Amino acid sequence: MSFFGADVFLEDLVECRQKFCSAFLVNAVLCLACQEYTAIKPHTNLIRPAAFREAEMLWQGEGSDGAPVSLAATGIFSAACIFEGKDKTGQEVATILRQEAERLGVCKSSASSSTTATLDLGSPELVRATSQIAWGAYNWLTIHVIFYHRKPIQFPPALPNPGDPQNWNLSHAGYPRHLGTTFPNTCHLWTIAQEVLEGKYRKLLGWASSLWSDMKRVEHCTSDLIIFQWYHVSCRRGHDISPVHRNTSDSHPKAIYAASINQLKDPVFSYRANYPEASFTSYFNPGLFTLSLALLEDLQDPLWRYYFYICVRCWQNLYFCYPVFRDVAKAFLSMAMQKDAIAAREAQELLQEIEQSAQHHAAANEAFTSFIFDPVFSITSEAQVHAMADRFEEMVLFNEFIERDFT
């Protein structure tokens, strides 16, 4: 998500300055880093509880002090809490993040909101650093809107998009080259995703056709191809909640959705098979989430089981780093049983394998998420991942009862 500028953060960290670095930001970064790095060095998991305790204490003291650096720290800590399965804290922190972002003007609630009215952006360095924080917060909050059914953000940050060559002189030392091209393209994508759904498809297709040449997914390309999964997530979201209009068959949202899901299978398989980052990159989940839902909606697809098992194994790998993915996998196994797609014994065996793969999580059973898996469900609480995960044992008992009844 690139919540802050790495260069200025490291400079201030080394020099013990508080302008672009703070104790809260350092500990928030440690929380998220410990999660991912557990896949590489499992003993990193031992640092994790202390980092969370320290970050939560600092958030309560510094989380709303009005400084842009605190905005970055709040966003990172929100993400870390959600991936840790600390859903209640994660939601609370995300709510504060949005309130502070709107108060500072970096995520605007109206077209007339002014960023510079609240923030003192007196130097180019501060403009660049604040732009990075503003767009990082906006991107994360957009993800939050998508998965938790929050009110859309009406206007993107007025600050320049960091990493976009159109906003910076390429010869200037301040150009954030470490961002590559993924971050600015993601910023453009989330701006479109926040707009009116009826016009979204045309803009999404236009966005895809305008991607820079180094964003094309080719053999042995970088792991940044994950952005394509986010593109498909946006298409999926529009299909779920937009009205049906039948003007032309090839531009119909359902047709776009079907093509999007079909194309999503390849990048999910490719990322899983060829990129070690698939084992610890939490942002891989939206592609898995979207594809699994689609597969369980269309059991006539001869390859549904193959790709569904790929998604389950991916969640198993991610669970090693992030406790929340046990809840996600359990929910989808419940859905599969509910649709008579897999037997109870098979679901139990898969869940047991997942649980045994990450026994270092101290309170795995307490980790949960309130992700919305069904955007059109009338009762929001029943459309949450955790609610479906809680039905796992019920579905197992029901399945076993039916089997006994027919034997």
C-alpha positions as CSV (number, residue, x, y, z in Angstrom):
1,M,0.0,0.0,0.0
2,S,3.0,2.3,0.3
3,F,1.7,4.3,3.3
4,F,4.8,6.5,3.5
5,G,8.1,7.5,1.8
6,A,10.7,4.9,2.6
7,D,13.7,7.3,2.1
8,V,12.6,10.1,4.4
9,F,11.4,7.6,7.0
10,L,14.8,5.9,7.1
11,E,16.6,9.2,7.2
12,D,14.6,10.4,10.2
13,L,14.9,7.0,11.9
14,V,18.7,7.1,11.7
15,E,18.9,10.8,12.7
16,C,16.2,10.3,15.5
17,R,14.0,13.0,14.0
18,Q,10.2,13.0,14.4
19,K,9.2,14.7,11.1
20,F,8.7,11.6,9.0
21,C,9.2,9.0,11.6
22,S,7.7,8.3,15.0
23,A,7.6,5.5,17.7
24,F,4.1,4.7,16.6
25,L,5.0,4.3,13.0
26,V,8.1,2.1,13.8
27,N,6.0,-0.2,15.9
28,A,3.1,-0.3,13.4
29,V,5.7,-1.3,10.7
30,L,7.1,-4.0,13.0
31,C,3.6,-5.4,13.5
32,L,3.0,-5.8,9.7
33,A,6.6,-6.8,9.0
34,C,6.6,-9.6,11.7
35,Q,3.5,-11.1,10.1
36,E,5.0,-11.3,6.6
37,Y,8.5,-12.3,7.7
38,T,7.2,-15.3,9.7
39,A,7.1,-17.1,6.4
40,I,10.9,-16.6,6.0
41,K,12.0,-16.9,9.7
42,P,9.3,-18.4,11.9
43,H,10.9,-17.2,15.1
44,T,9.9,-13.7,14.1
45,N,6.5,-14.7,15.4
46,L,7.9,-14.3,18.9
47,I,8.4,-10.6,18.5
48,R,4.9,-10.1,17.2
49,P,2.9,-9.9,20.5
50,A,5.2,-7.2,22.0
51,A,5.0,-5.2,18.8
52,F,1.2,-5.2,18.9
53,R,1.1,-4.3,22.5
54,E,3.5,-1.4,22.0
55,A,1.7,-0.2,18.8
56,E,-1.7,-0.3,20.5
57,M,-0.5,1.7,23.4
58,L,1.1,4.3,21.2
59,W,-2.0,4.5,19.0
60,Q,-4.1,5.4,22.0
61,G,-1.6,8.2,22.8
62,E,-0.6,9.4,19.3
63,G,-3.1,8.1,16.8
64,S,-5.1,11.3,16.5
65,D,-2.4,14.0,17.1
66,G,-3.0,15.6,13.7
67,A,0.4,14.8,12.2
68,P,0.6,13.2,8.7
69,V,3.1,10.6,10.0
70,S,0.5,9.5,12.5
71,L,-1.9,9.0,9.6
72,A,0.5,6.6,8.0
73,A,1.1,4.7,11.3
74,T,-2.7,4.5,11.9
75,G,-3.3,3.0,8.4
76,I,-0.5,0.4,8.8
77,F,-1.7,-0.5,12.3
78,S,-5.2,-1.0,11.0
79,A,-4.0,-3.4,8.3
80,A,-1.9,-5.3,10.8
81,C,-4.8,-5.7,13.2
82,I,-7.2,-6.9,10.5
83,F,-4.7,-9.5,9.1
84,E,-4.0,-10.6,12.7
85,G,-7.7,-11.3,13.1
86,K,-8.1,-8.5,15.7
87,D,-11.1,-7.3,13.8
88,K,-12.7,-5.1,16.4
89,T,-9.5,-3.1,16.9
90,G,-8.8,-3.0,13.2
91,Q,-12.2,-1.6,12.4
92,E,-11.9,1.0,15.2
93,V,-8.5,2.1,14.0
94,A,-9.7,2.2,10.3
95,T,-12.7,4.5,11.4
96,I,-10.3,6.8,13.2
97,L,-8.0,6.8,10.1
98,R,-10.9,7.9,7.9
99,Q,-12.0,10.6,10.3
100,E,-8.4,12.0,10.6
101,A,-7.9,11.8,6.8
102,E,-11.1,13.8,6.2
103,R,-10.2,16.2,8.9
104,L,-6.8,16.8,7.4
105,G,-8.3,17.1,4.0
106,V,-6.2,14.3,2.4
107,C,-9.4,12.2,1.8
108,K,-12.1,14.8,0.9
109,S,-15.8,14.5,1.8
110,S,-16.7,17.3,-0.6
111,A,-15.2,18.9,-3.7
112,S,-14.6,22.1,-1.8
113,S,-12.5,20.5,0.9
114,S,-9.0,21.9,1.0
115,T,-5.9,20.0,1.9
116,T,-3.7,23.0,2.3
117,A,-6.1,24.7,4.6
118,T,-5.3,22.1,7.3
119,L,-1.8,21.1,6.4
120,D,1.3,23.3,6.2
121,L,3.0,22.1,3.0
122,G,5.7,24.7,2.8
123,S,8.4,22.6,1.0
124,P,8.6,20.2,-2.0
125,E,9.9,17.5,0.4
126,L,6.8,17.8,2.6
127,V,4.5,17.8,-0.4
128,R,6.1,14.6,-1.7
129,A,6.0,12.9,1.8
130,T,2.4,14.0,2.5
131,S,1.3,12.9,-1.0
132,Q,2.6,9.5,-0.3
133,I,0.8,9.3,3.0
134,A,-2.5,10.7,1.6
135,W,-2.6,8.3,-1.3
136,G,-1.6,5.3,0.9
137,A,-4.4,6.1,3.3
138,Y,-6.9,6.6,0.4
139,N,-5.9,3.2,-1.1
140,W,-6.3,1.3,2.1
141,L,-9.6,3.0,2.9
142,T,-10.9,2.1,-0.5
143,I,-10.1,-1.5,0.2
144,H,-11.9,-1.1,3.5
145,V,-14.9,0.3,1.6
146,I,-15.0,-2.7,-0.8
147,F,-14.7,-5.4,1.8
148,Y,-16.7,-3.9,4.7
149,H,-19.4,-2.1,2.9
150,R,-18.5,1.3,4.2
151,K,-19.6,4.6,2.6
152,P,-17.6,5.4,-0.5
153,I,-15.0,8.2,-0.4
154,Q,-16.4,10.8,-2.8
155,F,-13.2,12.6,-3.8
156,P,-9.6,11.4,-4.0
157,P,-6.7,13.3,-2.5
158,A,-6.0,16.7,-4.1
159,L,-2.2,16.1,-3.7
160,P,-0.2,14.8,-6.6
161,N,-0.1,11.0,-7.2
162,P,3.4,9.9,-6.0
163,G,5.3,7.9,-8.5
164,D,3.3,9.2,-11.5
165,P,5.8,10.7,-14.0
166,Q,3.1,13.3,-15.0
167,N,3.4,14.9,-11.5
168,W,7.2,14.9,-11.1
169,N,10.2,16.0,-13.1
170,L,11.9,12.6,-13.8
171,S,15.3,14.2,-13.5
172,H,14.4,15.6,-10.0
173,A,16.0,13.8,-7.1
174,G,12.7,13.8,-5.3
175,Y,11.0,11.4,-7.8
176,P,10.1,8.3,-5.7
177,R,11.6,5.7,-8.0
178,H,11.3,2.9,-5.4
179,L,7.6,3.0,-6.0
180,G,8.0,1.6,-9.5
181,T,4.8,1.8,-11.6
182,T,2.5,-0.4,-9.4
183,F,1.6,2.2,-6.8
184,P,0.6,5.1,-9.2
185,N,-1.5,2.6,-11.3
186,T,-3.1,1.3,-8.2
187,C,-4.0,4.9,-7.1
188,H,-5.7,5.4,-10.5
189,L,-7.6,2.1,-10.1
190,W,-8.9,3.0,-6.7
191,T,-10.0,6.4,-7.8
192,I,-12.2,4.7,-10.5
193,A,-13.4,2.1,-8.0
194,Q,-14.9,4.8,-5.8
195,E,-16.9,6.3,-8.6
196,V,-20.4,5.6,-9.8
197,L,-20.9,1.9,-10.5
198,E,-22.7,2.4,-13.8
199,G,-19.8,4.2,-15.3
200,K,-17.2,2.1,-13.7
201,Y,-16.9,-0.6,-16.3
202,R,-16.0,1.7,-19.1
203,K,-13.4,3.4,-16.9
204,L,-12.0,0.1,-15.7
205,L,-11.5,-1.1,-19.3
206,G,-10.0,2.2,-20.3
207,W,-7.6,2.0,-17.3
208,A,-6.5,-1.5,-18.3
209,S,-5.8,-0.4,-21.9
210,S,-3.8,2.6,-20.7
211,L,-1.4,0.8,-18.4
212,W,2.2,1.5,-19.0
213,S,4.1,-1.1,-21.0
214,D,6.0,-2.4,-17.9
215,M,2.7,-3.2,-16.3
216,K,1.9,-5.9,-18.9
217,R,1.7,-9.4,-17.4
218,V,4.2,-11.5,-19.4
219,E,6.2,-14.6,-18.5
220,H,8.7,-14.0,-15.6
221,C,7.3,-10.5,-14.9
222,T,7.6,-9.1,-11.4
223,S,5.2,-10.0,-8.6
224,D,3.5,-6.7,-9.2
225,L,1.1,-8.6,-11.4
226,I,-1.1,-8.8,-8.3
227,I,-2.6,-5.5,-9.4
228,F,-4.4,-7.4,-12.1
229,Q,-6.2,-9.4,-9.4
230,W,-7.4,-6.1,-7.9
231,Y,-8.7,-5.2,-11.3
232,H,-10.8,-8.3,-11.4
233,V,-12.0,-7.7,-7.8
234,S,-13.4,-4.3,-8.9
235,C,-15.2,-5.9,-11.8
236,R,-16.7,-8.5,-9.4
237,R,-17.8,-5.8,-7.0
238,G,-19.7,-4.0,-9.8
239,H,-21.5,-7.1,-10.8
240,D,-22.6,-7.8,-7.3
241,I,-24.3,-4.5,-6.6
242,S,-25.0,-2.6,-9.9
243,P,-28.4,-2.6,-11.5
244,V,-28.9,-4.8,-14.6
245,H,-29.2,-2.9,-17.9
246,R,-29.4,-4.8,-21.2
247,N,-28.3,-2.2,-23.8
248,T,-25.7,-4.4,-25.5
249,S,-24.8,-8.0,-24.8
250,D,-21.0,-7.5,-24.9
251,S,-21.0,-4.5,-22.6
252,H,-23.4,-6.0,-20.1
253,P,-22.0,-6.1,-16.6
254,K,-22.6,-9.8,-16.3
255,A,-20.7,-10.5,-19.5
256,I,-17.8,-8.4,-18.2
257,Y,-18.0,-10.2,-14.9
258,A,-17.9,-13.6,-16.5
259,A,-14.9,-12.7,-18.7
260,S,-13.2,-11.2,-15.7
261,I,-13.6,-14.3,-13.6
262,N,-12.4,-16.6,-16.4
263,Q,-9.3,-14.5,-16.8
264,L,-8.7,-14.3,-13.1
265,K,-7.9,-18.1,-13.0
266,D,-4.6,-17.7,-14.8
267,P,-3.0,-14.9,-12.6
268,V,-4.0,-16.8,-9.4
269,F,-2.4,-20.0,-10.6
270,S,0.6,-18.2,-12.0
271,Y,1.2,-16.2,-8.8
272,R,0.8,-19.3,-6.6
273,A,3.1,-21.4,-8.8
274,N,5.8,-19.0,-9.7
275,Y,6.1,-16.4,-7.0
276,P,7.3,-17.1,-3.4
277,E,5.6,-13.8,-2.4
278,A,2.3,-15.8,-2.6
279,S,3.1,-17.4,0.7
280,F,3.3,-14.1,2.7
281,T,1.6,-11.4,0.6
282,S,-1.8,-10.7,2.3
283,Y,-3.0,-8.6,-0.7
284,F,-3.1,-11.9,-2.7
285,N,-6.3,-12.7,-0.8
286,P,-8.8,-10.5,-2.9
287,G,-8.0,-12.6,-6.0
288,L,-8.6,-15.8,-4.0
289,F,-11.7,-14.4,-2.4
290,T,-13.3,-13.4,-5.7
291,L,-12.3,-16.5,-7.6
292,S,-13.6,-18.9,-4.8
293,L,-16.9,-17.1,-4.6
294,A,-17.4,-17.4,-8.4
295,L,-16.4,-21.1,-8.4
296,L,-18.9,-22.0,-5.8
297,E,-21.6,-20.1,-7.7
298,D,-20.9,-22.1,-10.9
299,L,-20.2,-25.8,-10.0
300,Q,-20.8,-26.7,-13.6
301,D,-17.3,-25.4,-14.4
302,P,-15.3,-28.6,-14.9
303,L,-12.3,-27.0,-13.3
304,W,-14.0,-25.5,-10.3
305,R,-12.6,-28.1,-7.8
306,Y,-9.0,-27.7,-9.1
307,Y,-9.0,-23.9,-8.7
308,F,-11.0,-24.0,-5.4
309,Y,-8.3,-26.3,-3.9
310,I,-5.6,-23.9,-5.1
311,C,-7.3,-21.1,-3.2
312,V,-7.6,-23.2,-0.1
313,R,-3.9,-24.1,-0.2
314,C,-3.1,-20.4,-0.7
315,W,-5.0,-19.5,2.4
316,Q,-3.2,-22.3,4.3
317,N,0.1,-20.7,3.3
318,L,-1.1,-17.2,4.3
319,Y,-2.4,-18.5,7.6
320,F,1.2,-19.3,8.6
321,C,1.8,-15.5,8.7
322,Y,-1.7,-14.1,9.3
323,P,-4.1,-15.7,11.8
324,V,-7.2,-14.2,10.1
325,F,-6.9,-16.6,7.1
326,R,-8.0,-19.6,9.1
327,D,-11.4,-17.8,9.5
328,V,-11.5,-17.1,5.7
329,A,-10.7,-20.7,4.7
330,K,-13.2,-22.1,7.2
331,A,-15.9,-19.8,5.8
332,F,-15.3,-21.0,2.3
333,L,-15.3,-24.6,3.3
334,S,-18.6,-24.0,5.0
335,M,-20.0,-22.4,1.8
336,A,-18.7,-25.4,-0.2
337,M,-20.5,-27.8,2.2
338,Q,-23.7,-25.7,2.1
339,K,-23.7,-26.0,-1.7
340,D,-23.0,-29.8,-1.5
341,A,-19.8,-29.2,-3.4
342,I,-17.6,-31.1,-0.9
343,A,-18.3,-33.7,1.8
344,A,-18.1,-32.9,5.5
345,R,-15.2,-35.3,6.0
346,E,-13.2,-33.7,3.3
347,A,-13.8,-30.2,4.7
348,Q,-12.8,-31.4,8.1
349,E,-9.5,-32.8,6.8
350,L,-8.7,-29.7,4.9
351,L,-9.4,-27.5,7.9
352,Q,-7.3,-29.8,10.1
353,E,-4.4,-29.5,7.7
354,I,-4.7,-25.7,7.8
355,E,-4.7,-25.6,11.6
356,Q,-1.8,-28.0,11.9
357,S,0.3,-25.9,9.5
358,A,0.6,-22.9,11.9
359,Q,0.4,-24.1,15.4
360,H,2.6,-21.2,16.5
361,H,-0.4,-18.9,16.6
362,A,-1.2,-18.5,20.3
363,A,-4.9,-17.6,20.0
364,A,-5.8,-18.7,16.5
365,N,-9.4,-19.6,17.4
366,E,-10.0,-16.0,18.5
367,A,-8.9,-14.5,15.2
368,F,-11.8,-13.5,13.0
369,T,-12.8,-11.1,10.2
370,S,-16.1,-9.3,9.4
371,F,-15.3,-9.2,5.6
372,I,-18.5,-9.1,3.6
373,F,-18.6,-12.1,1.3
374,D,-22.1,-11.4,-0.2
375,P,-22.7,-7.7,-1.0
376,V,-26.4,-8.2,-1.9
377,F,-27.4,-10.2,1.2
378,S,-30.2,-8.5,3.1
379,I,-28.8,-9.2,6.6
380,T,-25.3,-7.8,6.8
381,S,-24.2,-9.7,9.9
382,E,-25.0,-13.0,8.1
383,A,-23.0,-11.9,5.1
384,Q,-19.8,-11.7,7.1
385,V,-17.0,-14.2,6.7
386,H,-16.9,-15.0,10.4
387,A,-20.7,-15.7,10.5
388,M,-20.2,-18.3,7.7
389,A,-17.1,-19.7,9.4
390,D,-19.1,-20.2,12.6
391,R,-21.5,-22.4,10.6
392,F,-18.8,-24.9,9.8
393,E,-19.5,-27.3,12.7
394,E,-23.3,-27.0,12.0
395,M,-22.7,-27.9,8.3
396,V,-20.6,-30.9,9.3
397,L,-23.2,-32.2,11.7
398,F,-26.0,-31.7,9.1
399,N,-23.9,-33.4,6.4
400,E,-23.2,-36.4,8.7
401,F,-26.9,-36.6,9.6
402,I,-27.9,-36.7,6.0
403,E,-25.3,-39.4,5.2
404,R,-26.5,-41.6,8.1
405,D,-30.1,-41.1,7.0
406,F,-29.3,-42.5,3.6
407,T,-27.2,-45.5,4.8
